[in-house]
Amino acid sequence: MKFQARHQPTESEPERNILELLPDCDYEQALHDVAGFTRIWLIWWFHRNTGWRPRVLPPRGPAKRRGVFATRSPHRPNPLGITPVQLIAVEGRQLILGACDLVDGTPVFDLKPYIPAYDSFPNEKAGWIDEMEATLAAPPQFRVEFSSLAQEQAEWLLRHWQIDFRPRVHELLSRDPSLHRTRRITRRAPDEYVIGCGAWRAVFKKTGNVVLIQTLEPGYPRRFLEDPARTEGLPDRDAQLAYMAQWPSRLSEILPPEAP
């Protein structure tokens, strides 16, 4: 799903992905010797983009727009992406890869070997990103707390479904809980906000430097979750339906009415 795709691949957790090359193109011959590399570059297409923006809002750092060519944003004049990925194995026309930032079905145009002596320049400057990293290295400015209801809901999700997005909520809101399209922070009421985390949402309020998570919510309406045509594409579908059954009265108060 779009909002579950990583902004950058991270290898802190094990992950296994498969890149399958087209048949009848002699790609098996082209893959000779690739298995000797531990990392490759993927050149690919942001195939779900429909336009581009000259200035974009990066997901990390303060809510400040940057020139698109100074970012890795997908909203580019030519929507091409590049990713260095771990190469685990080559099996026929399939490449077994580690962590990726591509969504399922992304077209890949080319792959090239990653050569550390040529492709790594760790001492170079990174412009506004260096400034942002210095800011993020400072202590968080906000304290994130969970109401008793939100804590109960989070523990229920973890206990019954092994779902826990509290670390991500803490990470984002402790730095900057202000409105932010890329970080999926929106306003629901004059003093109430919502942040999206994968297939879930957290509703919160701000008082001074304290962010109070009031409640957690499924990210999809019931009509989507119960639609047979959508069942294959919705993450955490069963967990969300069970959640709605567990807290039906609370959800009826906070979720907007569904269209007929």
Backbone as CSV, one residue per row, in Angstrom:
resi,resn,N_x,N_y,N_z,CA_x,CA_y,CA_z,C_x,C_y,C_z
1,MET,0.842,-1.188,0.000,0.000,0.000,0.000,0.884,1.247,0.000
2,LYS,0.361,2.327,-0.563,1.140,3.540,-0.734,1.718,4.052,0.573
3,PHE,0.869,4.174,1.623,1.335,4.787,2.854,2.154,3.833,3.715
4,GLN,2.248,2.553,3.327,3.104,1.625,4.044,4.495,1.543,3.439
5,ALA,4.671,2.105,2.245,5.989,2.085,1.618,6.942,2.966,2.413
6,ARG,8.176,2.514,2.554,9.172,3.278,3.289,9.597,4.503,2.485
7,HIS,9.952,5.583,3.202,10.540,6.739,2.518,11.981,6.425,2.105
8,GLN,12.674,5.652,2.918,13.991,5.129,2.589,14.049,3.709,3.141
9,PRO,14.735,2.787,2.446,14.824,1.430,2.988,15.651,1.411,4.263
10,THR,15.246,0.602,5.219,16.004,0.424,6.450,16.217,-1.057,6.683
11,GLU,17.415,-1.429,7.064,17.758,-2.834,7.227,17.852,-3.222,8.699
12,SER,17.233,-2.419,9.574,17.251,-2.739,10.998,16.393,-3.968,11.307
13,GLU,15.435,-4.275,10.430,14.599,-5.462,10.593,14.714,-6.329,9.337
14,PRO,14.711,-7.650,9.502,14.812,-8.535,8.336,13.638,-8.325,7.376
15,GLU,13.936,-8.319,6.097,12.892,-8.153,5.088,13.339,-8.886,3.830
16,ARG,12.395,-9.484,3.139,12.709,-10.265,1.936,11.759,-9.847,0.824
17,ASN,12.312,-9.426,-0.300,11.524,-8.997,-1.447,12.019,-9.733,-2.689
18,ILE,11.143,-9.860,-3.676,11.491,-10.567,-4.909,11.313,-9.632,-6.099
19,LEU,12.372,-9.489,-6.883,12.308,-8.773,-8.155,12.370,-9.817,-9.259
20,GLU,11.288,-9.911,-10.044,11.214,-10.917,-11.102,11.370,-10.243,-12.456
21,LEU,12.354,-10.691,-13.223,12.589,-10.149,-14.553,11.686,-10.824,-15.570
22,LEU,11.388,-10.138,-16.660,10.495,-10.662,-17.681,11.091,-11.897,-18.355
23,PRO,10.234,-12.832,-18.775,10.731,-14.028,-19.472,11.056,-13.725,-20.935
24,ASP,11.756,-14.665,-21.546,12.026,-14.637,-22.994,12.784,-13.391,-23.433
25,CYS,13.644,-12.864,-22.581,14.478,-11.703,-22.933,15.963,-11.999,-22.753
26,ASP,16.294,-13.263,-22.453,17.672,-13.677,-22.206,18.263,-13.000,-20.965
27,TYR,17.381,-12.639,-20.012,17.870,-11.976,-18.807,18.686,-12.913,-17.918
28,GLU,18.458,-14.241,-18.062,19.259,-15.166,-17.276,20.751,-14.989,-17.590
29,GLN,21.061,-14.762,-18.876,22.452,-14.515,-19.264,22.936,-13.169,-18.707
30,ALA,22.061,-12.179,-18.726,22.452,-10.853,-18.246,22.737,-10.845,-16.749
31,LEU,22.177,-11.813,-16.035,22.366,-11.865,-14.584,23.617,-12.638,-14.174
32,HIS,24.355,-13.177,-15.147,25.599,-13.858,-14.809,26.517,-12.904,-14.054
33,ASP,27.131,-13.370,-12.981,28.108,-12.641,-12.164,27.476,-11.655,-11.191
34,VAL,26.169,-11.417,-11.304,25.530,-10.473,-10.379,25.550,-11.011,-8.951
35,ALA,25.460,-12.335,-8.800,25.399,-12.929,-7.469,26.649,-12.640,-6.642
36,GLY,27.732,-12.225,-7.276,28.949,-11.908,-6.534,28.889,-10.591,-5.783
37,PHE,27.868,-9.775,-6.045,27.715,-8.491,-5.363,26.749,-8.642,-4.182
38,THR,26.955,-7.879,-3.156,26.060,-7.926,-1.993,25.036,-6.800,-2.012
39,ARG,25.167,-5.885,-2.953,24.217,-4.767,-3.035,24.134,-4.330,-4.491
40,ILE,22.916,-3.926,-4.920,22.731,-3.427,-6.285,21.891,-2.157,-6.251
41,TRP,22.001,-1.389,-7.312,21.138,-0.224,-7.514,19.922,-0.642,-8.337
42,LEU,18.740,-0.175,-7.938,17.542,-0.326,-8.751,17.161,1.037,-9.310
43,ILE,16.870,1.093,-10.591,16.349,2.307,-11.228,14.921,1.997,-11.621
44,TRP,13.972,2.775,-11.101,12.572,2.382,-11.221,11.671,3.599,-11.433
45,TRP,10.391,3.330,-11.588,9.408,4.335,-11.981,8.365,4.509,-10.882
46,PHE,8.117,5.762,-10.467,6.997,6.075,-9.568,5.701,6.004,-10.385
47,HIS,5.242,4.787,-10.643,4.191,4.576,-11.639,2.821,5.047,-11.178
48,ARG,2.661,5.363,-9.886,1.357,5.817,-9.410,1.264,7.338,-9.328
49,ASN,2.300,8.032,-9.746,2.259,9.501,-9.752,1.586,10.016,-11.017
50,THR,0.857,11.107,-10.859,0.151,11.687,-12.013,0.626,13.104,-12.343
51,GLY,1.533,13.652,-11.569,2.017,15.003,-11.834,3.239,15.281,-10.976
52,TRP,3.752,16.518,-11.074,4.933,16.853,-10.291,4.770,18.241,-9.687
53,ARG,5.618,18.559,-8.705,5.580,19.845,-8.019,6.988,20.407,-7.952
54,PRO,7.179,21.690,-8.257,8.527,22.271,-8.189,9.050,22.397,-6.766
55,ARG,8.144,22.553,-5.792,8.540,22.599,-4.378,7.686,21.589,-3.625
56,VAL,8.324,20.804,-2.764,7.643,19.703,-2.085,7.916,19.778,-0.588
57,LEU,7.110,19.021,0.170,7.215,18.999,1.624,7.815,17.660,2.048
58,PRO,9.105,17.619,2.399,9.722,16.351,2.807,9.078,15.791,4.067
59,PRO,9.111,14.466,4.239,8.456,13.860,5.398,9.170,14.122,6.711
60,ARG,10.469,14.404,6.679,11.214,14.630,7.912,11.579,16.106,8.039
61,GLY,11.791,16.516,9.277,12.188,17.890,9.515,11.007,18.828,9.618
62,PRO,11.271,20.141,9.716,10.196,21.119,9.865,9.327,21.189,8.625
63,ALA,8.124,21.695,8.794,7.172,21.801,7.684,7.598,22.943,6.764
64,LYS,8.585,22.698,5.961,9.130,23.699,5.044,9.307,23.078,3.671
65,ARG,8.802,23.753,2.654,8.893,23.224,1.293,10.298,23.438,0.728
66,ARG,10.747,22.430,-0.024,12.080,22.454,-0.633,11.949,22.259,-2.141
67,GLY,12.928,22.737,-2.885,12.960,22.482,-4.316,13.024,20.994,-4.581
68,VAL,12.214,20.503,-5.499,12.092,19.058,-5.689,13.424,18.408,-6.029
69,PHE,14.319,19.131,-6.726,15.598,18.537,-7.088,16.555,18.449,-5.899
70,ALA,16.191,19.044,-4.767,16.981,18.931,-3.537,16.403,17.866,-2.614
71,THR,15.489,17.040,-3.129,14.813,16.019,-2.331,14.762,14.701,-3.092
72,ARG,14.284,13.663,-2.383,14.022,12.365,-3.020,12.529,12.195,-3.291
73,SER,11.793,13.265,-3.343,10.349,13.201,-3.520,9.967,12.450,-4.798
74,PRO,8.860,11.702,-4.775,8.388,11.035,-5.995,7.741,11.996,-6.990
75,HIS,7.411,13.207,-6.556,6.684,14.157,-7.412,7.675,14.941,-8.276
76,ARG,8.209,14.275,-9.317,9.295,14.808,-10.134,8.846,14.978,-11.582
77,PRO,9.522,15.860,-12.343,9.160,16.000,-13.763,9.248,14.671,-14.509
78,ASN,10.327,13.910,-14.255,10.445,12.543,-14.753,10.495,11.640,-13.521
79,PRO,9.414,10.932,-13.213,9.285,10.259,-11.917,10.115,8.989,-11.802
80,LEU,11.446,9.159,-11.780,12.360,8.035,-11.653,12.877,7.950,-10.226
81,GLY,13.032,6.722,-9.731,13.585,6.494,-8.413,14.835,5.638,-8.496
82,ILE,15.743,5.815,-7.533,16.927,4.963,-7.431,17.022,4.468,-5.991
83,THR,17.384,3.200,-5.823,17.481,2.614,-4.493,18.637,1.627,-4.450
84,PRO,19.558,1.771,-3.493,20.573,0.730,-3.284,20.010,-0.329,-2.340
85,VAL,19.890,-1.560,-2.798,19.272,-2.613,-1.990,20.243,-3.761,-1.765
86,GLN,20.033,-4.458,-0.668,20.829,-5.636,-0.367,20.424,-6.775,-1.297
87,LEU,21.409,-7.422,-1.916,21.158,-8.571,-2.789,21.432,-9.838,-1.986
88,ILE,20.388,-10.619,-1.747,20.508,-11.829,-0.946,20.849,-13.034,-1.825
89,ALA,20.189,-13.136,-2.981,20.440,-14.291,-3.858,19.897,-13.994,-5.246
90,VAL,20.389,-14.767,-6.215,19.874,-14.749,-7.581,19.396,-16.161,-7.896
91,GLU,18.109,-16.281,-8.244,17.513,-17.585,-8.527,16.808,-17.521,-9.878
92,GLY,17.505,-17.941,-10.916,16.929,-17.860,-12.247,16.716,-16.418,-12.666
93,ARG,15.441,-16.064,-12.951,15.112,-14.681,-13.299,14.692,-13.854,-12.088
94,GLN,14.782,-14.427,-10.907,14.377,-13.732,-9.696,15.586,-13.288,-8.885
95,LEU,15.516,-12.052,-8.396,16.510,-11.542,-7.472,15.861,-11.434,-6.101
96,ILE,16.474,-12.029,-5.102,15.986,-11.970,-3.731,16.677,-10.783,-3.068
97,LEU,15.880,-9.815,-2.632,16.408,-8.550,-2.137,16.045,-8.336,-0.674
98,GLY,16.789,-7.462,-0.030,16.484,-7.045,1.331,15.472,-5.922,1.330
99,ALA,15.594,-5.011,2.307,14.624,-3.931,2.479,14.566,-3.030,1.245
100,CYS,13.339,-2.690,0.824,13.111,-1.834,-0.342,12.132,-0.723,0.018
101,ASP,12.130,0.344,-0.780,11.148,1.418,-0.612,10.202,1.477,-1.803
102,LEU,9.990,0.348,-2.484,9.096,0.264,-3.630,7.789,-0.394,-3.196
103,VAL,6.685,-0.001,-3.821,5.420,-0.692,-3.582,5.337,-1.888,-4.522
104,ASP,4.474,-2.826,-4.187,4.319,-4.026,-5.000,3.870,-3.651,-6.409
105,GLY,4.523,-4.208,-7.409,4.167,-3.927,-8.797,4.933,-2.784,-9.423
106,THR,5.878,-2.184,-8.704,6.648,-1.077,-9.262,7.480,-1.541,-10.453
107,PRO,7.396,-0.863,-11.614,8.239,-1.237,-12.751,9.701,-0.851,-12.491
108,VAL,10.599,-1.788,-12.723,12.033,-1.543,-12.571,12.655,-1.496,-13.964
109,PHE,13.337,-0.387,-14.276,13.919,-0.204,-15.606,15.278,-0.874,-15.755
110,ASP,16.059,-0.823,-14.675,17.430,-1.321,-14.812,17.970,-1.641,-13.421
111,LEU,19.004,-2.451,-13.383,19.732,-2.692,-12.137,21.222,-2.652,-12.454
112,LYS,21.985,-2.132,-11.495,23.423,-1.979,-11.665,24.118,-2.402,-10.376
113,PRO,25.332,-2.885,-10.461,26.030,-3.279,-9.236,26.416,-2.065,-8.398
114,TYR,26.319,-2.222,-7.095,26.800,-1.204,-6.166,28.281,-1.468,-5.920
115,ILE,29.125,-0.480,-6.209,30.575,-0.617,-6.065,31.031,0.359,-4.983
116,PRO,31.370,-0.115,-3.804,31.674,0.792,-2.682,32.736,1.823,-3.001
117,ALA,33.762,1.452,-3.741,34.858,2.391,-4.009,34.401,3.579,-4.842
118,TYR,33.343,3.398,-5.643,32.867,4.463,-6.522,31.554,5.094,-6.060
119,ASP,30.758,4.344,-5.357,29.392,4.785,-5.053,29.216,5.352,-3.647
120,SER,30.245,5.371,-2.830,30.117,5.845,-1.456,31.029,7.044,-1.225
121,PHE,30.423,8.155,-0.787,31.161,9.375,-0.469,30.660,9.907,0.873
122,PRO,31.007,9.235,1.965,30.402,9.557,3.266,30.754,10.923,3.813
123,ASN,31.802,11.564,3.327,32.232,12.850,3.891,31.685,14.062,3.143
124,GLU,30.856,13.844,2.135,30.298,14.960,1.382,29.196,15.663,2.182
125,LYS,28.920,16.925,1.836,27.884,17.697,2.514,26.514,17.402,1.909
126,ALA,25.481,17.467,2.743,24.119,17.148,2.295,23.180,18.335,2.471
127,GLY,23.685,19.559,2.402,22.838,20.753,2.388,21.864,20.837,3.545
128,TRP,20.600,21.073,3.206,19.573,21.261,4.227,19.346,19.993,5.046
129,ILE,19.715,18.829,4.502,19.541,17.590,5.249,20.494,17.539,6.443
130,ASP,21.726,18.043,6.280,22.646,18.123,7.415,22.072,19.014,8.513
131,GLU,21.470,20.137,8.112,20.871,21.041,9.098,19.708,20.357,9.811
132,MET,18.883,19.621,9.051,17.747,18.929,9.644,18.205,17.845,10.614
133,GLU,19.246,17.094,10.229,19.734,16.029,11.100,20.258,16.601,12.411
134,ALA,20.898,17.763,12.354,21.378,18.399,13.578,20.207,18.786,14.473
135,THR,19.125,19.264,13.861,17.934,19.614,14.634,17.305,18.380,15.263
136,LEU,17.224,17.289,14.497,16.623,16.065,15.002,17.472,15.406,16.081
137,ALA,18.775,15.709,16.089,19.644,15.144,17.119,19.424,15.803,18.475
138,ALA,18.800,16.980,18.473,18.508,17.669,19.727,17.383,16.941,20.459
139,PRO,17.254,17.148,21.778,16.175,16.494,22.524,14.806,16.876,21.967
140,PRO,13.833,15.946,21.962,12.481,16.266,21.471,11.873,17.418,22.256
141,GLN,11.093,18.235,21.557,10.489,19.410,22.182,9.124,19.103,22.794
142,PHE,8.530,17.965,22.452,7.181,17.652,22.935,7.195,16.317,23.679
143,ARG,6.339,16.221,24.664,6.160,14.983,25.414,4.854,14.326,24.959
144,VAL,4.933,13.067,24.545,3.771,12.350,24.036,3.230,11.450,25.145
145,GLU,1.949,11.605,25.438,1.286,10.797,26.457,0.060,10.123,25.846
146,PHE,-0.331,8.986,26.413,-1.506,8.254,25.967,-2.572,8.304,27.046
147,SER,-3.804,8.605,26.643,-4.914,8.519,27.585,-5.096,7.063,28.006
148,SER,-5.860,6.842,29.062,-6.098,5.464,29.497,-6.792,4.654,28.406
149,LEU,-7.705,5.292,27.665,-8.390,4.593,26.566,-7.409,4.242,25.458
150,ALA,-6.597,5.202,25.030,-5.645,4.943,23.948,-4.632,3.876,24.358
151,GLN,-4.209,3.893,25.618,-3.269,2.885,26.096,-3.924,1.504,26.091
152,GLU,-5.171,1.431,26.504,-5.898,0.163,26.485,-6.030,-0.357,25.055
153,GLN,-6.368,0.535,24.125,-6.521,0.135,22.731,-5.194,-0.353,22.150
154,ALA,-4.111,0.364,22.455,-2.800,-0.022,21.941,-2.378,-1.389,22.484
155,GLU,-2.603,-1.619,23.757,-2.237,-2.910,24.345,-3.098,-4.031,23.779
156,TRP,-4.371,-3.762,23.491,-5.244,-4.765,22.879,-4.741,-5.133,21.484
157,LEU,-4.363,-4.130,20.694,-3.843,-4.388,19.355,-2.561,-5.219,19.412
158,LEU,-1.707,-4.901,20.360,-0.455,-5.640,20.468,-0.709,-7.068,20.943
159,ARG,-1.572,-7.224,21.915,-1.817,-8.545,22.500,-2.517,-9.487,21.515
160,HIS,-3.501,-8.963,20.799,-4.313,-9.826,19.943,-3.835,-9.877,18.492
161,TRP,-3.151,-8.813,18.024,-2.814,-8.745,16.608,-1.342,-8.436,16.334
162,GLN,-0.545,-8.314,17.382,0.882,-7.995,17.234,1.094,-6.717,16.405
163,ILE,0.218,-5.743,16.607,0.303,-4.447,15.936,0.635,-3.393,16.990
164,ASP,1.707,-2.651,16.769,2.087,-1.614,17.720,2.744,-0.468,16.967
165,PHE,1.996,0.612,16.742,2.567,1.770,16.065,2.860,2.911,17.033
166,ARG,2.884,2.617,18.323,3.225,3.647,19.313,4.629,4.214,19.128
167,PRO,5.642,3.385,18.831,6.970,3.976,18.612,6.987,4.990,17.478
168,ARG,6.249,4.708,16.394,6.205,5.639,15.262,5.477,6.921,15.648
169,VAL,4.390,6.803,16.414,3.664,7.979,16.882,4.574,8.835,17.764
170,HIS,5.285,8.201,18.680,6.219,8.932,19.543,7.285,9.644,18.706
171,GLU,7.855,8.914,17.755,8.925,9.478,16.938,8.482,10.747,16.216
172,LEU,7.312,10.698,15.604,6.845,11.823,14.801,6.338,12.982,15.660
173,LEU,5.487,12.686,16.628,4.824,13.750,17.374,5.722,14.393,18.418
174,SER,6.724,13.687,18.913,7.623,14.300,19.887,8.511,15.352,19.247
175,ARG,8.688,15.255,17.934,9.502,16.247,17.218,8.680,17.431,16.734
176,ASP,7.530,17.124,16.119,6.742,18.211,15.527,5.317,17.725,15.275
177,PRO,4.362,18.097,16.131,2.976,17.662,15.942,2.137,18.606,15.087
178,SER,2.781,19.532,14.384,2.028,20.493,13.582,1.489,19.846,12.316
179,LEU,0.529,20.526,11.684,-0.075,20.013,10.447,1.004,19.732,9.406
180,HIS,0.896,18.578,8.752,1.933,18.189,7.795,1.353,17.137,6.871
181,ARG,1.236,17.458,5.577,0.612,16.543,4.624,1.401,15.250,4.478
182,THR,2.719,15.341,4.336,3.510,14.138,4.109,3.544,13.244,5.335
183,ARG,3.561,13.839,6.518,3.531,13.028,7.737,2.113,12.650,8.117
184,ARG,1.138,13.009,7.281,-0.271,12.628,7.440,-0.857,13.152,8.755
185,ILE,-0.537,14.388,9.087,-1.119,15.040,10.256,-2.140,16.056,9.764
186,THR,-3.395,15.869,10.141,-4.480,16.744,9.701,-5.267,17.227,10.912
187,ARG,-6.083,18.264,10.690,-6.918,18.804,11.747,-8.325,18.246,11.614
188,ARG,-8.888,17.760,12.712,-10.248,17.252,12.713,-11.219,18.266,13.297
189,ALA,-10.793,18.985,14.309,-11.595,20.012,14.982,-10.643,21.131,15.362
190,PRO,-11.168,22.267,15.832,-10.271,23.383,16.159,-9.108,23.003,17.066
191,ASP,-9.315,22.073,17.996,-8.245,21.696,18.923,-7.936,20.204,18.876
192,GLU,-8.270,19.542,17.788,-8.073,18.096,17.694,-7.429,17.744,16.362
193,TYR,-6.467,16.822,16.405,-5.688,16.466,15.227,-5.658,14.950,15.061
194,VAL,-5.288,14.524,13.861,-5.200,13.101,13.547,-3.892,12.857,12.810
195,ILE,-3.195,11.781,13.194,-2.001,11.362,12.456,-2.222,9.947,11.940
196,GLY,-1.886,9.733,10.683,-2.002,8.399,10.099,-0.699,7.638,10.238
197,CYS,-0.784,6.381,10.656,0.380,5.490,10.786,0.041,4.178,10.109
198,GLY,0.457,4.010,8.869,0.103,2.811,8.127,-1.396,2.732,7.964
199,ALA,-1.993,1.626,8.415,-3.430,1.409,8.269,-4.228,1.933,9.453
200,TRP,-3.578,2.700,10.355,-4.236,3.150,11.578,-4.079,4.649,11.754
201,ARG,-4.853,5.191,12.707,-4.794,6.625,13.002,-4.779,6.822,14.510
202,ALA,-4.182,7.923,14.914,-4.209,8.327,16.322,-4.767,9.742,16.395
203,VAL,-5.740,9.937,17.265,-6.362,11.243,17.471,-5.709,11.888,18.686
204,PHE,-5.281,13.150,18.545,-4.560,13.783,19.646,-4.892,15.259,19.771
205,LYS,-4.552,15.794,20.958,-4.650,17.222,21.239,-3.306,17.720,21.732
206,LYS,-3.058,19.022,21.562,-1.813,19.639,22.008,-2.124,20.667,23.094
207,THR,-1.385,20.602,24.184,-1.476,21.601,25.246,-0.057,21.946,25.667
208,GLY,0.393,23.137,25.277,1.774,23.494,25.547,2.707,22.544,24.818
209,ASN,3.621,21.922,25.570,4.547,20.967,24.950,4.129,19.516,25.178
210,VAL,2.859,19.310,25.528,2.333,17.965,25.760,1.380,17.587,24.631
211,VAL,1.615,16.426,24.040,0.722,15.855,23.025,0.009,14.674,23.674
212,LEU,-1.303,14.755,23.764,-2.096,13.701,24.396,-2.823,12.893,23.332
213,ILE,-2.479,11.617,23.207,-3.182,10.712,22.309,-4.487,10.329,22.989
214,GLN,-5.595,10.718,22.393,-6.897,10.463,23.009,-7.437,9.075,22.697
215,THR,-7.299,8.678,21.434,-7.843,7.380,21.022,-7.157,6.942,19.744
216,LEU,-7.258,5.650,19.447,-6.757,5.081,18.205,-7.934,4.678,17.338
217,GLU,-7.720,4.668,16.018,-8.802,4.366,15.084,-8.301,3.505,13.937
218,PRO,-9.192,2.699,13.352,-8.869,2.081,12.064,-8.740,3.162,10.990
219,GLY,-7.922,2.885,9.998,-7.721,3.861,8.942,-8.714,3.770,7.806
220,TYR,-9.539,2.700,7.787,-10.470,2.501,6.686,-11.901,2.413,7.212
221,PRO,-12.878,2.916,6.461,-14.281,2.784,6.879,-14.755,1.346,6.726
222,ARG,-15.806,1.015,7.448,-16.320,-0.356,7.438,-16.716,-0.809,6.026
223,ARG,-17.272,0.095,5.223,-17.729,-0.319,3.895,-16.556,-0.788,3.020
224,PHE,-15.369,-0.232,3.238,-14.189,-0.704,2.519,-13.764,-2.077,3.043
225,LEU,-13.752,-2.206,4.364,-13.270,-3.439,4.977,-14.171,-4.628,4.660
226,GLU,-15.459,-4.374,4.456,-16.409,-5.452,4.184,-16.693,-5.629,2.701
227,ASP,-16.029,-4.886,1.845,-16.227,-4.983,0.405,-15.358,-6.111,-0.143
228,PRO,-15.956,-7.201,-0.670,-15.158,-8.332,-1.169,-14.162,-7.928,-2.245
229,ALA,-14.466,-6.888,-2.999,-13.568,-6.462,-4.071,-12.295,-5.819,-3.541
230,ARG,-12.303,-5.406,-2.273,-11.149,-4.714,-1.710,-10.355,-5.569,-0.730
231,THR,-10.814,-6.755,-0.413,-10.229,-7.517,0.684,-8.749,-7.808,0.494
232,GLU,-8.315,-8.000,-0.750,-6.919,-8.354,-0.993,-5.985,-7.170,-0.792
233,GLY,-6.488,-5.958,-0.935,-5.591,-4.811,-0.913,-5.555,-4.027,0.374
234,LEU,-6.313,-4.408,1.377,-6.384,-3.623,2.606,-5.547,-4.262,3.714
235,PRO,-4.524,-3.575,4.190,-3.706,-4.137,5.266,-4.458,-4.145,6.594
236,ASP,-4.162,-5.131,7.417,-4.750,-5.253,8.762,-6.285,-5.274,8.719
237,ARG,-6.873,-5.828,7.665,-8.326,-5.794,7.515,-9.030,-6.497,8.678
238,ASP,-8.609,-7.729,8.980,-9.272,-8.473,10.047,-9.098,-7.789,11.395
239,ALA,-7.923,-7.239,11.613,-7.672,-6.539,12.877,-8.565,-5.310,13.011
240,GLN,-8.784,-4.586,11.924,-9.622,-3.391,11.985,-11.088,-3.746,12.231
241,LEU,-11.569,-4.817,11.600,-12.947,-5.233,11.842,-13.134,-5.690,13.292
242,ALA,-12.148,-6.415,13.816,-12.226,-6.835,15.210,-12.173,-5.636,16.143
243,TYR,-11.379,-4.651,15.793,-11.274,-3.436,16.589,-12.621,-2.700,16.627
244,MET,-13.284,-2.621,15.478,-14.594,-1.964,15.421,-15.615,-2.690,16.278
245,ALA,-15.511,-4.016,16.340,-16.431,-4.771,17.188,-16.115,-4.579,18.665
246,GLN,-14.834,-4.337,18.977,-14.420,-4.169,20.363,-14.833,-2.812,20.930
247,TRP,-14.783,-1.759,20.087,-15.128,-0.408,20.546,-16.162,0.232,19.619
248,PRO,-17.336,-0.363,19.440,-18.315,0.174,18.472,-18.873,1.526,18.884
249,SER,-19.179,1.723,20.155,-19.794,2.981,20.568,-18.818,4.122,20.442
250,ARG,-17.564,3.896,20.807,-16.554,4.948,20.716,-16.324,5.355,19.268
251,LEU,-16.247,4.382,18.366,-16.020,4.700,16.968,-17.197,5.438,16.352
252,SER,-18.387,5.137,16.779,-19.551,5.849,16.234,-19.528,7.314,16.621
253,GLU,-18.851,7.642,17.726,-18.786,9.042,18.156,-17.742,9.816,17.364
254,ILE,-16.632,9.182,16.999,-15.523,9.936,16.431,-15.394,9.809,14.930
255,LEU,-15.885,8.728,14.336,-15.781,8.570,12.902,-16.905,9.303,12.194
256,PRO,-16.604,9.979,11.080,-17.668,10.648,10.328,-18.632,9.645,9.748
257,PRO,-19.901,9.998,9.557,-20.880,9.067,8.980,-20.459,8.657,7.575
258,GLU,-20.740,7.395,7.237,-20.375,6.889,5.909,-21.416,7.291,4.887
259,ALA,-20.921,7.512,3.674,-21.847,7.842,2.595,-22.698,6.637,2.265
260,PRO,-23.943,6.832,1.875,-24.798,5.689,1.546,-24.287,4.977,0.308
